[in-house]
């Protein structure tokens, strides 16, 4: 009788160990997805030609805890109940202007190293306050961005993204 009880106890311990290992794996995956990285899907053509509708990307949620937001970063912003993928153009303390399809920051011409659609002349009549950013999509004629929504708060920027993971034919960093 004693030997049977020992075997039953060993079985129970093995089952508990197996279940516990799955619980730990699931917990780690949830923590990583919540605080470090998560997949995000491009919805629409506002970032075309850099990003395509339905591209699946990795959202890096942790980098901005250790580094500053930089001009031309591609970021994910929570705006009401949707997620927007846009490009940082204007930083705190700056004035933004587009004139003849050319970007000017504080009246200084800035070269953009990525393709974008033509943009109508636009001038932000005020300096961007601390904690806010001016963002636009690369496909300027169809993008809903800071030109219509206003400046974006830093706390609404969930992280940056540049890595397309699907479709596989577009796999890689997009700048």
N, C-alpha and C positions, 0 to 999 in steps of 0.2 A: 504493500500500500504506500509506503514511504517513497519508493522509487517512482511510482505513478504521479504522486503529488509534485515531486521535484521536476519531472518532465512537463507537467501541466504549468507549473510556475515558469519554467524556462520558455515555454511557448508564449505565455502571456507577456513576459518581458520582451521577447523578440517582436511580438506584434506591437507593443507599445513603442519600442525603439523605431520600428519601421514607420509607424504613424507619426511619431515625433519628428523624424527626419523630413517627412513631407510637409508637416506644419512649418518647420524652420525654413525650408526652401520657399514655400509660398509666402511666408513673412518677409524674407529677404527680397523676393521679387516685388512685392507690394511696396516695401520701403524704397527700393531703387526707382521704381516707376513714379512714386510720389515725390521724391526729393532729389533725384539725380538726373535721370533721362527718361523720356517717354516718346513713343511714336506720335507723330502729328501728320495730318493729311492736308495738303494744299487744296483749298476750296475756291475755285474760280481762276480767272486769268489775270489778276491784278499784278502778279509778279512775273508774268511772261515777258521775256523769253528766258530769264534766269531759271524760273521754276514753272512747271507745267501743272495744269489742273489735275488733281488726283495723285500727284507725286506723294510718296510717303517718306517723311524725313524723321530725323532724330532731333528732338528738342532737348537741348542741354540746359537744365534748370540750375546748375550749380556754379558755372563759370563766373557769373557776375557777382558772386559772393567773394571772389578772389581777384577779379580784374574789373576794370572800368568798361562801361559801354563805349564803343568806338563808332565814329562816323562810318557809314556804309555797312555796319553789321546788319545781318538779316535777323529780325527778332519776331517773336510771337507775342502778341498783345491780347489780353482779355478785354474785350469791349462789349459791355453788357453781357449777353448770353452767347457770344460767339468769339472765336479765336481768329485774329487777323495776322497774316504774315506780311511784314513790311520791312522797309530798309530805313535805318537811322540816317537822317540827313542833317538835322539841326540839333545842336547840343545846348545845354544851359548857358546863358550869357551871350548867345549869338542872335543875329538877325539873318533871316533867310530870304533870298530873292531868286526867282528864275526870270531871266530876261533873254529873249531870243534863244531859248532852249539851252541856256547856260546857267549853271548854279553859281550863285554868289553868296558868300558867307561874310557878313560884316563888310560888304562892298568889295570883297576880294574874290576874284574868279577862282573857282575850285574845279579841278579836273575829276570827272567821274570815270572810273576804269571799267565800267560795265555798260552794256547796251541797255538803253531804255527808249521807250517811245517818246515822241515829242510832247513837250509840256507847254501849256499856255503860260504866258507871263503871269507871275504870281509874286506878291510881296507880303511877307509877314510884317505888319507895321509895328510890332513890338519886339523887345528882346525876350528870348525864351527864358522863363524863370527857372530858378534852381529846382531840380527834381522833375523837370519836364523835358520832352523831346519832340522834335518835328519828324514825322515819318511819312514816307510815300511808297507806293508800289512802283515797280519798274515799268509796268504797262500803264503809264500815266493817264491816258484818256479814259480808262475804265476803272481805275483804282479809286476806292473810297478810302481816304487817308486823312492826314492832318489838315489838308486844304479844306475839307468839308467837316471833319469830325472835331478839329481842334488839336491842340497839343496833347500828347500822351504822358500820363504820370509814370514815373519810374516804377512804382509798385504794381502797375498794370502790365509791365513787361515781364513775362513769365520766364524768358530766357532767350538764348540765341540758337539759331539753327543754320546749318549749311550742308549737312550730309543727307543726300537723297539715298534711300536704301531700296526703294521700289518705285517704278519698275527697274529691273536689273539692268536694262539697256541704258538707264540714266544714272546708275550707281556712281557715287562720288561726291566730292565737295563742290558746291556751287557758290560762287562769290558774286 
